[in-house]
């Protein structure tokens, strides 16, 4: 709500000076909307960045799991070969 103050000053010579001060609601114009829009865009960019990093982490974990499985298979093959060699020596 607007507030208005009127001050009247009468000088000894008989002249009158009037001052009017109005304090209305401040209209931020488009500045507030621009700031809100920038904050929303920043939040969206951060969300996109972190979701992309999560996908890379999952890919890395899957690659490590696959490599561990390959090492396990190789170890089984070595164990089988050692068992066959031991059987040949024993016979």
Secondary structure, DSSP 8 states (H G I E B T S, - for coil): --EEEEEEEE-TTS-EEEEEEEE-----TTHHHHHHHHHHHHHHHHHHHHHHHHHHHHHHHHHHHHHHHHHHHHHHHHHHHHHHHHHHHH-
